[in-house]
Amino acid sequence: MSIRYLYLDDDPEEKVGQIATALSVPGKLVVEYRPVALFANQVEDLISQSGQFDGLLLDLRLDQERRPNGQRAEYTATTLAQFLRTKVYDQEVKIKDFPIVLCSQQWKIGMYDADLSSHDLFDYKFPKEDVEKRAQKISEKLMALVEGYRLIDKAPGRWNEMLACDAQLLDPRMFSRFAGRPVPIATHEYARYILRELLVPANELIKESVFAARLGQTGTGAGWARLRDEVFGAARYTGAFSQSWNRWWQPEINRIFEGLCGTTLSSLTAAQRVAALAEHTGIEGLVAAEPIMFNHSKWYWTICEALKTPLDPSEGFRLAPGHEPMAWQDYDYISLKALLERMHITDLHRSLHPDEVERFDAIREEYSQA
C-alpha cells in the first residue's frame, strides 16, 4: 500500500497542486493536496483521520490567502505542528504520531530558520522552488521518514532495534538524554533526536563524503564504489531513516580497516591509507585526495562543507552550528580557500564560528593576495 501524505496549503490547488503531483510516486507515495481550513475544523479533521494518512506536509504561512468563503485561516504551520505534537501525549485523544514536513517558499524557510523555537517541530524541510529539480530526492526523504517512524513506533527506546546496531558498543552519552524519563517518550521525539543529533552532525555515524575523506579519498574515484560496498558494506547504517539518509558507522570502519591493514586509520596519511587499501583489497582505481589550495596536510578527517573535499580539521575553520556540538559530536568545517571566496555565505548560507573570526582575520590579508 502506498505511503500517504496530506499536503495543507492556503494557496489554491491550481497554483500548488503540481507540487503534490510531482512528489507522488506511483505505487509508493501519494501526496494529496487539501485546502487549509479554520483551526478548530482543521485539527478535528486531522485527529479523526490520523489513521488514514502517514505524514503531513505543511506550507509555513497558512494564514495569508483567503478561502473561497472569504475567510483566512488564523494560524501558521508552527502553531498546527505544535498542537499536534502535544496531542500525541493526550491519552484521551490517542492521535497517531507521524512525520510533519515543512514545504514553503525559500524566503519563508528563511523565516523558519531564524525562529529557533520552532526547529523541534518539523522532521524535514524543503523549499517549493526545489521541487522541480529535486522531486525524486524529496520523495525519497518523505518515504524514509514514514518508514523510520514505523520502525521507532515498533521499538520505542530499544536503541539496538531503532539504530540496527549493538548500542552497547557506542558512546553512552549518545543516549543519556532519554535515561530516567518518567513518562513514555513519543515517536517524534526519538525521530527528531535521530535525525538532528545522530544523522546530521558527524559522530559515530558519518556521511559518505566524510567516510571517503577518512579513507584518504574524494569518493569519486573508479574504485570507490567497490571499496565502499564490498569491503566496508558492513559499516553501512541500516536503522531508522536509512532508506534516504546514507550513513556509515565509524567504529565498524575502524574495525574493518584495522583487520585488513593491521594499523589504525588515524596513524596514516591519505596516501598511506589508500596504498594499504589497494594492497590488501586488490581494488584498482583508488586515488588519494590532494590537499585543497592553501592547505598542505594529508591527515584528512573531515571535509570542507563548501567544496565537499577532504580536509584536515587542523587546517580548517569551524562553521557556526545551530547549537554547540555535544562532546561526542564534531563541528562542520570549511577550508581557507572557500572562506576567501565567501562560499560559507553564498553557497552554505552559514557564518563562521565566533571563535574562528579573529584567526581568519589575522591571515585573510596575506592569502587574499594569492
VOBA-1610 file (N, C-alpha, C; in pm, whole numbers, padded with zeros to 5 digits, always signed):
BEGIN
Met+00084-00119+00000Met+00000+00000+00000Met+00088+00125+00000Ser+00051+00224-00079Ser+00130+00346-00090Ser+00131+00425+00040Ile+00244+00488+00067Ile+00252+00584+00176Ile+00171+00708+00137Arg+00099+00765+00232Arg+00009+00877+00201Arg+00040+00998+00288Tyr+00067+01111+00222Tyr+00086+01239+00290Tyr-00031+01331+00256Leu-00078+01406+00353Leu-00169+01517+00328Leu-00087+01644+00315Tyr-00118+01725+00216Tyr-00046+01849+00191Tyr-00143+01966+00212Leu-00122+02045+00318Leu-00208+02158+00350Leu-00140+02288+00307Asp-00215+02367+00231Asp-00161+02494+00181Asp-00276+02592+00165Asp-00252+02719+00193Asp-00357+02818+00175Asp-00367+02865+00030Asp-00265+02834-00052Asp-00275+02864-00194Asp-00372+02766-00260Pro-00442+02809-00366Pro-00537+02720-00433Pro-00467+02606-00506Glu-00542+02500-00533Glu-00485+02380-00594Glu-00425+02409-00730Glu-00484+02501-00807Glu-00430+02529-00940Glu-00293+02594-00933Lys-00256+02647-00817Lys-00127+02711-00801Lys-00021+02615-00744Val-00059+02528-00652Val+00040+02441-00587Val+00010+02292-00603Gly-00098+02261-00674Gly-00132+02120-00692Gly-00024+02042-00763Gln+00054+02112-00850Gln+00161+02043-00922Gln+00270+01994-00829Ile+00282+02056-00711Ile+00381+02010-00613Ile+00342+01871-00564Ala+00214+01853-00531Ala+00166+01723-00487Ala+00184+01619-00597Thr+00157+01659-00719Thr+00171+01565-00832Thr+00317+01526-00853Ala+00406+01625-00847Ala+00548+01599-00871Ala+00608+01508-00764Leu+00561+01520-00641Leu+00618+01441-00531Leu+00558+01301-00521Ser+00443+01280-00579Ser+00380+01148-00574Ser+00457+01049-00662Val+00467+00925-00614Val+00537+00818-00685Val+00440+00702-00703Pro+00403+00669-00826Pro+00303+00564-00849Pro+00335+00434-00774Gly+00238+00387-00698Gly+00254+00262-00626Gly+00333+00272-00497Lys+00392+00390-00468Lys+00476+00405-00349Lys+00435+00522-00260Leu+00404+00636-00321Leu+00379+00757-00243Leu+00267+00839-00306Val+00170+00874-00224Val+00061+00962-00267Val+00068+01089-00182Val+00080+01204-00247Val+00074+01333-00179Val-00056+01399-00221Glu-00146+01417-00127Glu-00281+01467-00156Glu-00297+01610-00106Tyr-00322+01701-00199Tyr-00344+01841-00163Tyr-00478+01858-00092Arg-00477+01940+00014Arg-00600+01977+00084Arg-00597+02129+00110Pro-00705+02200+00077Pro-00708+02342+00114Pro-00714+02356+00265Val-00651+02456+00318Val-00645+02474+00462Val-00781+02518+00515Ala-00815+02472+00635Ala-00941+02508+00700Ala-00914+02592+00823Leu-01017+02645+00884Leu-01000+02715+01011Leu-00946+02619+01116Phe-00879+02673+01216Phe-00802+02589+01308Phe-00885+02478+01373Ala-00998+02512+01431Ala-01079+02412+01501Ala-01122+02301+01407Asn-01164+02338+01287Asn-01205+02236+01190Asn-01086+02154+01140Gln-00974+02221+01122Gln-00855+02152+01072Gln-00806+02045+01168Val-00793+02081+01295Val-00741+01983+01390Val-00842+01871+01413Glu-00969+01902+01408Glu-01071+01797+01422Glu-01060+01696+01309Asp-01042+01747+01185Asp-01027+01658+01070Asp-00901+01574+01080Leu-00789+01636+01118Leu-00663+01563+01125Leu-00665+01456+01234Ile-00723+01489+01348Ile-00730+01392+01458Ile-00821+01275+01421Ser-00936+01306+01363Ser-01031+01199+01329Ser-00981+01111+01215Gln-00894+01167+01129Gln-00844+01092+01013Gln-00699+01048+01029Ser-00644+01059+01148Ser-00500+01033+01166Ser-00459+00891+01127Gly-00551+00799+01131Gly-00518+00663+01091Gly-00523+00642+00941Gln-00563+00747+00866Gln-00580+00733+00722Gln-00468+00796+00640Phe-00373+00860+00708Phe-00258+00914+00637Phe-00132+00887+00719Asp-00016+00897+00654Asp+00111+00860+00717Asp+00200+00978+00751Gly+00173+01093+00689Gly+00256+01210+00714Gly+00183+01336+00672Leu+00235+01449+00718Leu+00171+01578+00693Leu+00274+01673+00633Leu+00235+01737+00523Leu+00318+01833+00453Leu+00252+01969+00468Leu+00324+02069+00520Leu+00264+02198+00552Leu+00340+02314+00488Asp+00263+02408+00432Asp+00319+02538+00397Asp+00339+02614+00528Leu+00440+02700+00535Leu+00467+02770+00660Leu+00355+02868+00695Arg+00321+02955+00602Arg+00218+03055+00628Arg+00085+03006+00571Leu+00001+02958+00659Leu-00131+02908+00620Leu-00237+03017+00634Asp-00195+03136+00672Asp-00287+03243+00708Asp-00282+03363+00614Gln-00236+03342+00492Gln-00219+03457+00402Gln-00329+03468+00297Glu-00363+03358+00234Glu-00462+03361+00126Glu-00602+03335+00182Arg-00702+03406+00127Arg-00840+03386+00170Arg-00897+03257+00111Arg-00981+03192+00189Arg-01052+03073+00143Arg-01167+03116+00055Pro-01232+03022-00017Pro-01343+03059-00106Pro-01454+03139-00038Asn-01474+03117+00093Asn-01579+03190+00164Asn-01531+03326+00214Gly-01408+03365+00178Gly-01357+03495+00217Gly-01278+03497+00346Gln-01280+03388+00421Gln-01207+03381+00548Gln-01063+03339+00527Arg-00978+03382+00620Arg-00839+03335+00623Arg-00822+03241+00741Ala-00738+03140+00724Ala-00700+03057+00839Ala-00625+03145+00938Glu-00644+03119+01067Glu-00590+03208+01170Glu-00467+03150+01239Tyr-00389+03069+01168Tyr-00274+03003+01229Tyr-00168+02973+01123Thr-00049+02942+01170Thr+00062+02904+01081Thr+00094+02756+01100Ala+00188+02707+01019Ala+00229+02567+01030Ala+00288+02536+01166Thr+00362+02632+01224Thr+00424+02606+01354Thr+00318+02589+01462Thr+00211+02669+01456Thr+00103+02655+01553Thr+00036+02519+01542Leu+00007+02479+01420Leu-00059+02350+01398Leu+00032+02235+01439Ala+00159+02241+01400Ala+00252+02134+01433Ala+00269+02121+01584Gln+00280+02234+01654Gln+00293+02230+01800Gln+00171+02166+01865Phe+00054+02199+01817Phe-00069+02141+01871Phe-00071+01990+01851Leu-00036+01945+01730Leu-00039+01802+01700Leu+00066+01726+01780Arg+00184+01784+01795Arg+00289+01717+01874Arg+00244+01702+02019Thr+00178+01804+02072Thr+00131+01798+02211Thr+00020+01695+02226Lys-00068+01688+02127Lys-00182+01596+02134Lys-00140+01449+02136Val-00021+01420+02085Val+00028+01282+02087Val+00033+01229+02230Tyr+00059+01319+02326Tyr+00068+01278+02466Tyr-00068+01277+02536Asp-00173+01317+02467Asp-00307+01319+02526Asp-00368+01180+02518Gln-00377+01112+02630Gln-00425+00974+02632Gln-00572+00962+02591Glu-00648+01069+02607Glu-00789+01064+02568Glu-00807+01073+02417Val-00720+01150+02352Val-00731+01168+02207Val-00668+01050+02132Lys-00550+01008+02174Lys-00478+00896+02114Lys-00455+00914+01964Ile-00401+01028+01928Ile-00367+01054+01789Ile-00238+00982+01752Lys-00231+00931+01631Lys-00111+00863+01583Lys+00000+00964+01561Asp+00122+00927+01596Asp+00238+01013+01569Asp+00281+00992+01424Phe+00319+01099+01356Phe+00356+01090+01215Phe+00453+01201+01179Pro+00527+01187+01070Pro+00620+01292+01027Pro+00545+01419+00987Ile+00600+01533+01024Ile+00548+01662+00980Ile+00661+01733+00906Val+00634+01770+00782Val+00737+01825+00693Val+00696+01964+00648Leu+00792+02054+00643Leu+00768+02192+00602Leu+00803+02208+00454Cys+00707+02257+00378Cys+00726+02282+00233Cys+00679+02424+00206Ser+00771+02515+00184Ser+00733+02654+00168Ser+00830+02724+00075Gln+00802+02850+00042Gln+00891+02926-00043Gln+01023+02952+00030Gln+01130+02971-00046Gln+01263+02984+00013Gln+01269+03097+00116Trp+01207+03209+00089Trp+01215+03322+00182Trp+01139+03291+00311Lys+01035+03209+00301Lys+00963+03169+00422Lys+01044+03067+00502Ile+01116+02980+00431Ile+01205+02887+00500Ile+01308+02966+00581Gly+01354+03077+00525Gly+01448+03163+00597Gly+01387+03217+00725Met+01259+03252+00722Met+01189+03296+00843Met+01187+03185+00948Tyr+01159+03064+00900Tyr+01157+02949+00991Tyr+01294+02925+01052Asp+01398+02931+00971Asp+01534+02906+01020Asp+01573+03007+01129Ala+01522+03128+01117Ala+01555+03231+01215Ala+01480+03213+01347Asp+01372+03136+01345Asp+01291+03114+01465Asp+01335+02984+01531Leu+01433+02991+01620Leu+01490+02871+01680Leu+01387+02793+01762Ser+01283+02860+01812Ser+01184+02793+01896Ser+01101+02692+01819Ser+01099+02701+01685Ser+01015+02610+01606Ser+01093+02496+01542His+01223+02489+01566His+01306+02391+01497His+01279+02247+01540Asp+01215+02227+01654Asp+01188+02092+01701Asp+01057+02036+01648Leu+00986+02113+01568Leu+00851+02073+01528Leu+00847+01993+01399Phe+00942+02017+01310Phe+00938+01955+01178Phe+01053+01857+01159Asp+01023+01747+01094Asp+01124+01644+01073Asp+01214+01675+00954Tyr+01163+01753+00861Tyr+01237+01782+00738Tyr+01176+01907+00677Lys+01253+01980+00600Lys+01201+02099+00532Lys+01264+02108+00394Phe+01190+02168+00301Phe+01245+02193+00168Phe+01169+02308+00103Pro+01237+02388+00020Pro+01170+02499-00049Pro+01086+02447-00165Lys+00975+02512-00188Lys+00891+02476-00303Lys+00969+02488-00433Glu+01061+02585-00437Glu+01138+02607-00559Glu+01226+02488-00595Asp+01254+02400-00498Asp+01341+02285-00524Asp+01268+02167-00585Val+01135+02170-00581Val+01059+02051-00620Val+01084+02013-00766Glu+01089+02112-00852Glu+01104+02083-00996Glu+01230+02002-01024Lys+01342+02038-00959Lys+01469+01971-00987Lys+01499+01855-00892Arg+01439+01856-00773Arg+01477+01757-00671Arg+01359+01670-00626Ala+01257+01659-00708Ala+01136+01587-00667Ala+01167+01444-00622Gln+01251+01373-00696Gln+01280+01234-00662Gln+01347+01222-00527Lys+01447+01306-00501Lys+01517+01300-00373Lys+01425+01339-00258Ile+01341+01440-00279Ile+01249+01482-00174Ile+01149+01371-00146Ser+01098+01307-00251Ser+01005+01196-00232Ser+01068+01083-00154Glu+01196+01056-00182Glu+01268+00952-00107Glu+01276+00988+00041Lys+01299+01115+00071Lys+01302+01159+00211Lys+01166+01139+00277Leu+01060+01177+00207Leu+00927+01164+00263Leu+00894+01018+00296Met+00929+00928+00207Met+00902+00786+00231Met+00989+00732+00343Ala+01117+00774+00346Ala+01207+00727+00451Ala+01161+00774+00589Leu+01104+00894+00596Leu+01054+00944+00723Leu+00943+00855+00777Val+00852+00815+00691Val+00743+00728+00735Val+00796+00592+00778Glu+00887+00535+00699Glu+00945+00405+00735Glu+01019+00415+00868Gly+01088+00527+00890Gly+01159+00546+01016Gly+01064+00556+01134Tyr+00957+00630+01118Tyr+00856+00641+01224Tyr+00797+00504+01257Arg+00771+00425+01155Arg+00715+00291+01177Arg+00811+00204+01257Leu+00939+00211+01222Leu+01039+00133+01294Leu+01047+00176+01440Ile+01053+00306+01463Ile+01063+00357+01600Ile+00938+00320+01680Asp+00822+00330+01616Asp+00696+00301+01684Asp+00689+00155+01731Lys+00756+00067+01658Lys+00757-00075+01697Lys+00859-00106+01805Ala+00958-00019+01822Ala+01066-00047+01918Ala+01107+00077+01996Pro+01012+00150+02055Pro+01047+00275+02123Pro+01144+00253+02239Gly+01254+00326+02237Gly+01352+00316+02343Gly+01450+00202+02329Arg+01427+00113+02235Arg+01518-00001+02215Arg+01617+00039+02104Trp+01726+00098+02147Trp+01821+00156+02053Trp+01883+00052+01961Asn+01902-00069+02010Asn+01958-00174+01923Asn+01872-00192+01799Glu+01740-00183+01816Glu+01648-00203+01705Glu+01628-00074+01626Met+01617+00039+01693Met+01595+00164+01621Met+01715+00200+01533Leu+01836+00170+01582Leu+01957+00203+01506Leu+02016+00082+01434Ala+01957-00036+01456Ala+02004-00159+01393Ala+02153-00181+01419Cys+02191-00173+01546Cys+02330-00193+01584Cys+02337-00238+01729Asp+02455-00273+01774Asp+02475-00304+01915Asp+02505-00173+01987Ala+02403-00117+02049Ala+02416+00015+02112Ala+02517+00016+02226Gln+02545-00100+02284Gln+02641-00107+02394Gln+02783-00074+02348Leu+02808-00082+02219Leu+02940-00051+02166Leu+02957+00098+02136Leu+02850+00176+02151Leu+02854+00318+02120Leu+02877+00400+02246Asp+02912+00526+02226Asp+02932+00618+02337Asp+02802+00632+02416Pro+02799+00596+02544Pro+02674+00601+02621Pro+02615+00741+02632Arg+02696+00843+02612Arg+02644+00979+02619Arg+02545+01008+02506Met+02548+00927+02401Met+02456+00946+02290Met+02311+00928+02333Phe+02289+00851+02439Phe+02152+00818+02477Phe+02114+00871+02615Ser+02201+00949+02676Ser+02180+00991+02814Ser+02057+01080+02833Arg+02019+01156+02732Arg+01906+01247+02748Arg+01774+01173+02766Phe+01771+01045+02730Phe+01647+00968+02743Phe+01644+00883+02870Ala+01754+00882+02943Ala+01762+00798+03062Ala+01675+00855+03175Gly+01602+00769+03240Gly+01525+00809+03358Gly+01402+00892+03331Arg+01356+00899+03205Arg+01234+00974+03177Arg+01115+00904+03242Pro+01034+00974+03320Pro+00925+00909+03395Pro+00803+00873+03312Val+00788+00933+03193Val+00671+00906+03109Val+00716+00848+02976Pro+00627+00777+02907Pro+00663+00725+02774Pro+00704+00839+02680Ile+00798+00810+02595Ile+00851+00910+02503Ile+00786+00891+02366Ala+00736+01001+02308Ala+00667+00994+02179Ala+00764+00957+02067Thr+00708+00894+01964Thr+00788+00855+01848Thr+00858+00975+01786His+00790+01090+01780His+00851+01206+01715His+00972+01258+01793Glu+00979+01233+01923Glu+01097+01276+01999Glu+01218+01191+01964Tyr+01198+01060+01956Tyr+01308+00973+01912Tyr+01349+01009+01768Ala+01247+01030+01682Ala+01276+01062+01542Ala+01356+01190+01531Arg+01313+01293+01603Arg+01383+01422+01599Arg+01527+01406+01644Tyr+01548+01329+01749Tyr+01683+01312+01802Tyr+01772+01238+01702Ile+01720+01132+01644Ile+01799+01056+01546Ile+01831+01143+01425Leu+01731+01216+01375Leu+01751+01297+01256Leu+01844+01415+01281Arg+01828+01482+01396Arg+01903+01605+01422Arg+02039+01581+01486Glu+02048+01483+01574Glu+02170+01466+01653Glu+02258+01349+01609Leu+02200+01251+01543Leu+02278+01135+01501Leu+02308+01133+01352Leu+02214+01178+01269Leu+02231+01165+01125Leu+02286+01292+01059Val+02286+01405+01130Val+02335+01529+01067Val+02478+01561+01109Pro+02507+01588+01236Pro+02647+01616+01271Pro+02730+01488+01270Ala+02856+01499+01233Ala+02943+01382+01236Ala+02963+01336+01380Asn+02952+01208+01401Asn+02973+01148+01533Asn+03017+01005+01511Glu+02954+00910+01576Glu+02982+00770+01544Glu+02928+00735+01406Leu+02829+00812+01360Leu+02774+00798+01225Leu+02826+00911+01138Ile+02871+00879+01018Ile+02926+00981+00929Ile+02866+00967+00789Lys+02860+01079+00719Lys+02809+01076+00581Lys+02918+01027+00486Glu+02878+00997+00364Glu+02970+00932+00271Glu+03092+01017+00238Ser+03074+01148+00224Ser+03189+01232+00189Ser+03294+01232+00300Val+03250+01227+00426Val+03345+01220+00538Val+03408+01081+00545Phe+03327+00979+00520Phe+03376+00842+00514Phe+03489+00831+00412Ala+03466+00883+00291Ala+03570+00878+00188Ala+03694+00955+00231Ala+03675+01072+00291Ala+03789+01153+00334Ala+03874+01079+00436Arg+03809+01008+00527Arg+03884+00935+00630Arg+03957+00814+00573Leu+03915+00771+00454Leu+03991+00667+00385Leu+04091+00730+00287Gly+04105+00863+00291Gly+04204+00933+00210Gly+04160+00968+00070Gln+04030+00960+00042Gln+03981+00975-00095Gln+03870+01079-00105Thr+03836+01114-00229Thr+03726+01208-00253Thr+03593+01137-00269Gly+03595+01007-00293Gly+03471+00934-00315Gly+03424+00938-00459Thr+03509+00985-00549Thr+03472+00992-00691Thr+03559+00902-00778Gly+03659+00838-00720Gly+03749+00752-00797Gly+03679+00628-00849Ala+03741+00565-00948Ala+03680+00449-01014Ala+03657+00333-00919Gly+03743+00318-00820Gly+03731+00202-00732Gly+03652+00230-00605Trp+03604+00354-00588Trp+03540+00389-00461Trp+03414+00308-00432Ala+03326+00292-00529Ala+03200+00222-00505Ala+03226+00078-00461Arg+03322+00012-00523Arg+03355-00126-00483Arg+03409-00129-00341Leu+03498-00038-00310Leu+03557-00034-00177Leu+03448-00010-00072Arg+03361+00086-00099Arg+03253+00120-00006Arg+03159+00003+00017Asp+03114-00059-00091Asp+03008-00160-00080Asp+03060-00301-00051Glu+03172-00339-00113Glu+03221-00476-00097Glu+03309-00494+00026Val+03390-00394+00055Val+03484-00407+00167Val+03424-00352+00296Phe+03359-00236+00286Phe+03308-00169+00405Phe+03155-00175+00415Gly+03094-00266+00341Gly+02949-00276+00341Gly+02889-00299+00479Ala+02960-00371+00565Ala+02909-00399+00699Ala+02900-00275+00786Ala+02966-00166+00743Ala+02964-00042+00820Ala+02845+00047+00784Arg+02769+00009+00683Arg+02656+00092+00640Arg+02547+00093+00747Tyr+02495+00209+00774Tyr+02385+00226+00871Tyr+02255+00175+00810Thr+02181+00092+00883Thr+02056+00035+00833Thr+01939+00060+00927Gly+01955+00153+01020Gly+01850+00182+01116Gly+01747+00279+01063Ala+01676+00346+01153Ala+01567+00437+01117Ala+01614+00545+01021Phe+01539+00565+00914Phe+01559+00667+00811Phe+01674+00637+00717Ser+01731+00517+00725Ser+01847+00484+00642Ser+01812+00471+00494Gln+01683+00461+00461Gln+01644+00449+00320Gln+01684+00572+00240Ser+01700+00686+00308Ser+01738+00808+00235Ser+01854+00883+00300Trp+01880+00857+00428Trp+01994+00919+00495Trp+02107+00815+00497Asn+02196+00823+00399Asn+02305+00726+00387Asn+02417+00762+00484Arg+02441+00675+00578Arg+02544+00698+00678Arg+02622+00569+00703Trp+02742+00586+00764Trp+02828+00471+00795Trp+02876+00482+00939Trp+02893+00366+01001Trp+02940+00361+01140Trp+03092+00370+01144Gln+03145+00475+01209Gln+03289+00490+01220Gln+03355+00375+01297Pro+03298+00327+01409Pro+03364+00216+01480Pro+03381+00092+01391Glu+03282+00065+01305Glu+03292-00052+01218Glu+03392-00026+01106Ile+03400+00097+01057Ile+03502+00132+00958Ile+03641+00109+01017Asn+03660+00153+01140Asn+03789+00132+01207Asn+03822-00015+01218Arg+03722-00095+01259Arg+03745-00237+01280Arg+03784-00305+01149Ile+03713-00274+01041Ile+03741-00336+00911Ile+03880-00296+00862Phe+03911-00166+00872Phe+04041-00119+00825Phe+04155-00184+00903Glu+04144-00187+01033Glu+04250-00247+01115Glu+04263-00395+01088Gly+04150-00463+01064Gly+04156-00605+01032Gly+04225-00633+00900Leu+04205-00543+00803Leu+04266-00559+00672Leu+04413-00519+00671Cys+04440-00403+00729Cys+04570-00339+00711Cys+04662-00349+00831Gly+04611-00393+00945Gly+04694-00413+01062Gly+04738-00287+01132Thr+04673-00175+01104Thr+04706-00049+01171Thr+04583+00038+01175Thr+04591+00150+01244Thr+04475+00237+01258Thr+04470+00341+01146Leu+04350+00383+01111Leu+04333+00486+01009Leu+04406+00615+01045Ser+04388+00658+01168Ser+04440+00789+01208Ser+04592+00795+01213Ser+04659+00680+01205Ser+04805+00679+01210Ser+04869+00695+01073Leu+04787+00703+00968Leu+04838+00709+00831Leu+04792+00835+00759Thr+04873+00881+00666Thr+04832+00990+00578Thr+04736+00935+00473Ala+04676+01024+00394Ala+04582+00980+00290Ala+04649+00884+00193Ala+04768+00916+00148Ala+04837+00830+00052Ala+04865+00693+00112Gln+04903+00690+00240Gln+04930+00562+00306Gln+04803+00480+00325Arg+04692+00546+00356Arg+04565+00474+00371Arg+04524+00410+00240Val+04534+00489+00132Val+04494+00439+00000Val+04586+00326-00044Ala+04716+00341-00023Ala+04811+00236-00062Ala+04783+00107+00014Ala+04754+00118+00144Ala+04725-00001+00225Ala+04598-00069+00178Leu+04496+00009+00147Leu+04370-00049+00100Leu+04388-00115-00036Ala+04460-00051-00126Ala+04483-00109-00258Ala+04560-00241-00246Glu+04658-00243-00158Glu+04740-00364-00141Glu+04659-00479-00084His+04575-00452+00014His+04506-00561+00084His+04371-00597+00025Thr+04318-00515-00066Thr+04189-00549-00129Thr+04205-00584-00276Gly+04313-00537-00340Gly+04331-00561-00482Gly+04242-00475-00570Ile+04172-00379-00512Ile+04083-00293-00589Ile+04165-00186-00661Glu+04143-00172-00789Glu+04213-00072-00869Glu+04132+00057-00875Gly+04199+00165-00906Gly+04131+00292-00924Gly+04111+00371-00796Leu+04180+00332-00688Leu+04174+00409-00564Leu+04278+00519-00572Val+04234+00643-00553Val+04324+00757-00571Val+04321+00843-00445Ala+04439+00874-00392Ala+04447+00959-00273Ala+04414+01103-00310Ala+04337+01168-00224Ala+04297+01307-00248Ala+04414+01402-00222Glu+04422+01505-00303Glu+04524+01609-00285Glu+04467+01721-00197Pro+04553+01790-00124Pro+04504+01898-00038Pro+04437+02010-00119Ile+04343+02077-00056Ile+04279+02194-00115Ile+04381+02306-00124Met+04366+02394-00220Met+04456+02510-00233Met+04470+02582-00099Phe+04592+02620-00066Phe+04633+02686+00059Phe+04648+02589+00176Asn+04613+02463+00155Asn+04633+02362+00260Asn+04748+02271+00221His+04803+02200+00320His+04918+02114+00297His+04903+01974+00356Ser+04829+01964+00465Ser+04819+01836+00535Ser+04735+01734+00458Lys+04778+01608+00467Lys+04702+01496+00410Lys+04649+01404+00519Trp+04641+01456+00640Trp+04585+01379+00751Trp+04435+01412+00760Tyr+04362+01373+00658Tyr+04222+01410+00647Tyr+04136+01338+00751Trp+04039+01413+00806Trp+03942+01350+00896Trp+03804+01414+00882Thr+03791+01513+00796Thr+03663+01577+00772Thr+03661+01626+00628Ile+03564+01710+00594Ile+03560+01770+00461Ile+03537+01921+00474Cys+03570+01994+00369Cys+03526+02132+00356Cys+03381+02126+00311Glu+03289+02177+00391Glu+03147+02166+00360Glu+03110+02239+00231Ala+03185+02340+00195Ala+03155+02415+00073Ala+03204+02342-00051Leu+03326+02290-00046Leu+03386+02224-00162Leu+03360+02074-00166Lys+03317+02017-00052Lys+03288+01873-00041Lys+03412+01788-00067Thr+03528+01837-00028Thr+03653+01764-00048Thr+03726+01748+00085Pro+03815+01646+00093Pro+03881+01612+00220Pro+03961+01727+00279Leu+03965+01729+00413Leu+04030+01839+00485Leu+04080+01788+00620Asp+04199+01832+00658Asp+04248+01809+00793Asp+04184+01917+00881Pro+04112+01877+00987Pro+04045+01979+01071Pro+04139+02086+01124Ser+04266+02050+01144Ser+04360+02149+01198Ser+04387+02262+01100Glu+04360+02239+00971Glu+04378+02342+00869Glu+04246+02407+00830Gly+04137+02359+00885Gly+04006+02414+00852Gly+03959+02514+00955Phe+03843+02570+00929Phe+03779+02665+01019Phe+03640+02614+01054Arg+03607+02618+01180Arg+03476+02570+01223Arg+03365+02664+01176Leu+03257+02605+01130Leu+03138+02682+01097Leu+03049+02692+01221Ala+02975+02801+01231Ala+02885+02818+01344Ala+02772+02715+01335Pro+02751+02634+01439Pro+02644+02537+01437Pro+02514+02599+01488Gly+02402+02526+01469Gly+02276+02573+01527Gly+02285+02577+01677His+02356+02480+01732His+02389+02479+01875His+02525+02413+01889Glu+02595+02442+01996Glu+02728+02384+02013Glu+02719+02231+02017Pro+02809+02163+01946Pro+02804+02018+01944Pro+02820+01957+02082Met+02757+01843+02101Met+02778+01768+02223Met+02919+01708+02220Ala+02963+01657+02333Ala+03101+01610+02346Ala+03134+01501+02245Trp+03034+01427+02202Trp+03059+01314+02111Trp+03030+01350+01964Gln+03005+01478+01938Gln+02979+01524+01802Gln+03094+01611+01752Asp+03105+01621+01619Asp+03208+01704+01558Asp+03148+01831+01499Tyr+03232+01930+01482Tyr+03192+02051+01410Tyr+03192+02025+01259Asp+03124+02113+01184Asp+03142+02122+01040Asp+03255+02220+01014Tyr+03332+02194+00908Tyr+03448+02277+00877Tyr+03440+02334+00735Ile+03514+02440+00716Ile+03528+02499+00584Ile+03676+02531+00563Ser+03722+02520+00439Ser+03863+02545+00409Ser+03890+02694+00393Leu+04016+02730+00402Leu+04055+02869+00383Leu+04018+02917+00243Lys+04039+02834+00143Lys+04006+02872+00006Lys+03857+02908-00005Ala+03772+02824+00050Ala+03628+02850+00042Ala+03589+02974+00121Leu+03657+02996+00233Leu+03630+03115+00313Leu+03666+03242+00236Leu+03783+03240+00174Leu+03827+03357+00098Leu+03731+03387-00017Glu+03667+03284-00069Glu+03571+03301-00177Glu+03430+03325-00123Arg+03417+03336+00009Arg+03290+03365+00076Arg+03183+03259+00048Met+03227+03136+00027Met+03133+03030-00003Met+03048+02991+00118His+03095+03025+00237His+03013+02997+00355His+02885+03080+00352Ile+02890+03194+00285Ile+02774+03281+00274Ile+02696+03252+00146Thr+02765+03250+00033Thr+02697+03235-00095Thr+02643+03095-00120Asp+02715+02992-00074Asp+02675+02854-00101Asp+02610+02786+00020Leu+02666+02808+00137Leu+02618+02737+00256Leu+02518+02819+00338His+02518+02950+00318His+02431+03040+00397His+02454+03019+00546Arg+02582+03011+00581Arg+02620+02990+00720Arg+02729+03090+00758Ser+02750+03108+00885Ser+02853+03200+00933Ser+02968+03123+00995Leu+03081+03191+01006Leu+03198+03133+01069Leu+03176+03128+01220His+03230+03026+01283His+03219+03016+01429His+03283+03140+01492Pro+03219+03200+01591Pro+03275+03322+01652Pro+03420+03308+01698Asp+03457+03189+01745Asp+03593+03167+01794Asp+03696+03161+01681Glu+03648+03152+01556Glu+03740+03144+01442Glu+03759+03278+01373Val+03676+03376+01404Val+03677+03503+01331Val+03812+03573+01343Glu+03865+03583+01463Glu+03992+03652+01484Glu+04106+03581+01410Arg+04107+03450+01416Arg+04210+03372+01345Arg+04202+03396+01195Phe+04081+03395+01141Phe+04065+03417+00998Phe+04107+03559+00958Asp+04067+03658+01038Asp+04102+03796+01007Asp+04254+03817+01005Ala+04323+03743+01091Ala+04469+03760+01101Ala+04543+03714+00976Ile+04486+03618+00905Ile+04554+03564+00785Ile+04484+03601+00655Arg+04368+03665+00663Arg+04291+03695+00542Arg+04372+03779+00442Glu+04435+03883+00492Glu+04504+03975+00402Glu+04617+03907+00328Glu+04691+03821+00399Glu+04805+03752+00337Glu+04759+03665+00221Tyr+04651+03587+00243Tyr+04610+03490+00143Tyr+04519+03550+00035Ser+04454+03659+00064Ser+04364+03716-00035Ser+04440+03772-00155Gln+04571+03791-00138Gln+04655+03836-00248Gln+04708+03721-00333Ala+04686+03599-00288Ala+04742+03483-00359Ala+04672+03459-00491
//
